[in-house]
Amino acid sequence: MSTPKNHHYVSQVHLKNFFNTKDGEIYIYDKSRKNLYSKKSTKSVFSEKFGNSRYINGKLDHKSLEDDLNEHFEKDFPTHYNTINSFIENRTWNKEVKDALVYIAKYGIIADFRTPRYKQNFEDNFFSAFQQISQSAIPELKKEIDQMFDYKDQVQYMNVVDYSNIANKILDLMGDLIFSIQVPRDEKDYFLIPDIAGATSREKINQYFNPEIKEIAYIGIPLSSKIYIHYYSEKLFTKEKKPTSSLVFIDSEEVNFINKKNYDYSQNKVACENKVFLEDFIRKN
């Protein structure tokens, strides 16, 4: 059995929460082309060939990073999603709910690191830095630098760090999380999902020798068409009263505000479960 080489930067198990099972389609809007279209499945939605492939010690590896994603972020996603859904319905807080929220937070932490936008920016900066060194390097060093970039003939990106390692380290730095689960009050409202699984923002939440270092302090995830979760590092509130975690039902104006933020934050596309809602959103925004 061949190893899949088309790799999602928004997991299919997540995208399925925005798939219209009645219509048998998911609706997508391309900002640059100003084109709304649909797909009969999520197999090719928000994906890229060789996106998670590696070239290590002269060998192509299409599997290890995909395995890391599946083991730590996808395999148990439906279970944790159902747990959060049940919590919204019955308001019963327990360790199972806490674990589910932490699992989804980790998934959100790595969202940006998975995207072509982030990876290409990293590649460009890394390559540029070593190109400058190479120009004035002795022949031996120049040869070593050139060999560092042999992977470019085989795959698109270096992909040197496992997503699970990134997620665990950043979560530790964030400390305890304060969450706000938001649900549309109007059943005709839907959350969009951009071509990045979650939004993050950085603030100075830890003390370092360099006082300008900022780290991820906020995560926002459209978990489904009807659930949006905000996560805040407790360290954001050292000088003010720490808010409590909450479950909030929001009006259409707030839903639109969140959708507009994610539309602007997206690389180029957003998807939605409801075609009419997406058309209306595009027309208004």
C-alpha positions in Angstrom: 0.0 0.0 0.0 1.5 3.4 -1.1 2.1 6.1 1.5 -0.2 9.2 0.9 1.7 12.2 -0.3 -1.1 14.7 -0.3 -0.9 16.3 3.2 -3.5 18.4 4.9 -2.5 21.6 6.8 -6.0 21.6 8.3 -6.8 18.0 9.4 -9.6 16.2 7.6 -11.1 15.1 11.0 -11.5 18.8 11.8 -12.8 19.8 8.3 -15.5 17.2 8.6 -17.1 19.4 11.3 -17.8 21.9 8.5 -19.0 19.4 5.9 -22.7 19.6 5.0 -23.8 16.0 5.2 -27.2 16.8 3.8 -25.9 18.4 0.7 -22.8 16.1 0.6 -20.6 19.1 0.1 -18.3 21.7 1.8 -18.4 25.2 0.5 -15.2 27.2 -0.1 -14.4 30.8 -1.0 -11.1 31.7 -2.6 -10.3 35.3 -1.8 -7.7 36.0 -4.5 -9.9 34.6 -7.3 -13.1 35.8 -5.7 -14.6 32.4 -6.4 -17.1 30.3 -4.4 -17.1 26.6 -5.1 -17.8 23.3 -3.4 -16.1 20.0 -2.9 -17.8 16.6 -2.5 -15.3 15.5 0.1 -12.5 17.0 2.3 -9.8 14.9 0.7 -8.2 17.8 -1.2 -9.4 20.7 0.9 -6.6 22.8 2.5 -3.9 20.3 1.5 -0.6 20.3 -0.3 1.4 17.6 -2.0 4.5 16.8 0.0 3.6 19.4 2.6 4.8 17.1 5.5 7.5 15.2 3.6 11.1 15.1 4.7 14.4 14.3 3.1 16.7 12.9 5.8 20.1 11.2 5.2 19.4 10.8 1.5 16.0 9.2 2.0 12.5 10.5 1.3 10.1 10.3 4.3 6.4 11.0 3.6 5.3 9.2 6.8 6.9 10.2 10.1 5.4 13.7 10.4 2.0 12.5 9.3 2.2 9.7 11.9 3.1 12.4 14.5 0.0 14.3 13.5 -2.3 11.3 13.6 -1.0 10.0 17.0 -1.1 13.3 18.9 -3.7 15.5 17.1 -6.1 13.5 15.0 -6.7 10.0 16.2 -8.6 11.1 19.3 -10.0 14.3 17.8 -13.6 13.0 17.4 -13.7 11.7 20.9 -12.6 15.0 22.4 -14.9 16.9 20.1 -17.9 14.8 21.3 -16.8 15.4 24.9 -16.9 19.2 24.4 -20.2 18.9 22.6 -21.7 17.0 25.6 -20.3 19.6 28.0 -22.2 22.3 26.1 -25.4 20.3 26.3 -25.2 19.2 30.0 -22.8 21.8 31.6 -21.1 19.0 33.6 -17.4 19.8 34.2 -15.0 17.0 34.8 -11.5 15.8 34.1 -12.6 14.4 30.7 -13.8 17.8 29.6 -10.5 19.4 30.8 -8.5 16.8 28.9 -10.5 17.4 25.8 -10.0 21.1 25.9 -6.2 20.7 26.4 -6.1 18.3 23.4 -7.8 20.8 21.2 -5.6 23.6 22.5 -2.5 21.7 21.4 -4.0 21.1 18.0 -4.6 24.9 17.8 -1.0 25.7 18.9 0.5 24.0 15.9 -2.0 25.4 13.4 0.2 28.1 12.0 3.3 25.9 11.9 1.6 23.5 9.5 0.6 26.1 6.8 2.4 26.7 3.5 2.6 30.3 4.4 4.6 29.7 7.6 6.8 27.0 6.2 7.7 29.0 3.1 8.5 32.1 5.2 10.8 30.0 7.4 12.5 28.5 4.3 13.1 31.9 2.7 14.6 33.4 5.9 16.7 30.3 6.6 18.0 30.1 3.0 18.7 33.8 2.8 20.7 33.8 6.0 23.0 31.0 4.8 23.2 32.4 1.3 24.8 35.5 2.7 27.3 33.4 4.7 28.0 31.2 1.6 29.0 34.2 -0.5 32.1 34.9 1.6 32.8 31.4 2.9 35.8 29.3 2.1 35.2 26.5 -0.4 34.9 23.8 2.3 32.3 25.7 4.2 30.4 26.7 1.0 30.2 23.0 0.1 28.8 22.1 3.5 26.2 24.9 3.2 25.2 23.7 -0.3 24.7 20.2 1.0 22.4 21.5 3.7 20.0 22.4 1.0 20.1 19.2 -1.0 16.6 18.5 0.3 15.2 21.2 -2.0 15.6 18.9 -5.0 13.4 16.3 -3.3 10.8 18.1 -1.1 9.4 21.5 -0.5 10.2 22.1 3.2 12.8 21.1 5.8 10.1 19.9 8.3 12.8 19.3 10.9 10.6 19.6 14.1 7.8 17.2 15.2 4.5 19.0 15.8 4.0 17.2 19.1 7.2 18.6 20.5 6.3 22.1 19.5 2.8 21.8 21.1 4.0 20.4 24.4 6.7 23.0 24.8 4.5 26.0 24.0 1.7 24.7 26.2 4.1 24.5 29.1 5.2 28.1 28.5 1.5 29.2 28.4 0.8 27.8 31.9 -2.8 27.2 32.9 -5.4 28.0 30.3 -8.6 30.1 30.6 -11.1 29.1 28.0 -14.3 30.7 26.5 -16.5 28.4 24.5 -18.8 30.4 22.2 -21.9 29.0 20.5 -24.2 31.0 18.1 -27.5 31.8 19.6 -29.2 31.9 16.2 -29.3 28.5 14.5 -28.9 30.2 11.2 -25.4 31.4 12.1 -22.3 29.4 11.3 -18.6 29.7 12.0 -16.2 29.7 9.0 -13.0 27.7 9.1 -10.0 29.4 7.4 -7.2 27.6 5.7 -5.4 27.5 9.0 -6.8 25.4 11.8 -6.6 28.1 14.5 -5.5 31.6 15.1 -2.7 32.5 17.6 -1.3 35.7 19.0 1.9 36.4 21.0 2.6 38.5 24.1 5.4 38.8 26.6 4.2 36.2 29.2 7.6 35.0 30.5 10.7 36.6 31.8 13.9 36.4 29.6 17.2 38.2 29.3 15.8 39.6 26.1 12.6 41.5 27.2 11.3 41.6 23.6 10.6 37.9 23.3 6.9 37.2 22.7 5.3 33.7 22.9 1.9 32.3 22.0 -0.5 33.6 24.7 -3.9 33.2 22.8 -5.4 30.4 20.7 -8.7 30.7 18.8 -10.2 27.6 17.1 -13.4 27.2 15.1 -14.0 23.7 16.4 -17.1 23.2 14.3 -19.8 25.2 12.5 -21.4 25.8 15.9 -18.5 25.9 18.4 -15.7 28.4 18.7 -13.1 28.2 21.5 -10.9 31.0 22.8 -7.9 30.0 25.0 -5.9 32.6 27.0 -2.7 32.0 29.0 -3.3 32.8 32.7 0.0 34.8 32.5 -1.9 37.5 30.5 -3.6 38.5 33.8 -0.8 39.0 36.3 -1.7 42.7 36.8 -5.5 42.3 36.8 -8.2 40.0 38.0 -8.0 36.6 36.3 -11.3 35.9 34.4 -13.1 32.6 34.8 -13.6 30.1 32.0 -17.0 30.3 30.4 -19.6 29.0 28.0 -21.3 31.8 26.2 -24.1 32.0 23.6 -23.4 34.8 21.2 -25.5 36.9 18.8 -25.1 37.2 15.1 -23.0 40.4 15.3 -20.3 38.6 17.4 -20.4 35.6 15.1 -19.7 37.9 12.1 -16.9 39.6 14.0 -15.2 36.3 14.6 -15.7 35.1 11.0 -14.3 38.4 9.7 -11.2 38.1 11.9 -10.6 34.5 10.6 -11.4 35.6 7.0 -8.7 38.3 7.3 -6.3 35.9 9.1 -6.6 33.2 6.5 -3.9 32.5 3.9 -6.4 32.7 1.0 -9.5 30.6 1.6 -12.3 30.0 4.1 -14.8 27.1 4.2 -18.4 26.8 5.5 -21.1 24.2 6.0 -23.8 26.5 4.6 -23.6 27.9 1.1 -26.2 30.6 1.6 -24.6 31.8 4.8 -21.1 32.0 3.1 -22.6 33.9 0.1 -24.2 36.4 2.5 -21.0 36.8 4.5 -19.0 37.5 1.4 -21.5 40.0 0.1 -21.5 41.9 3.4 -17.7 41.8 4.0 
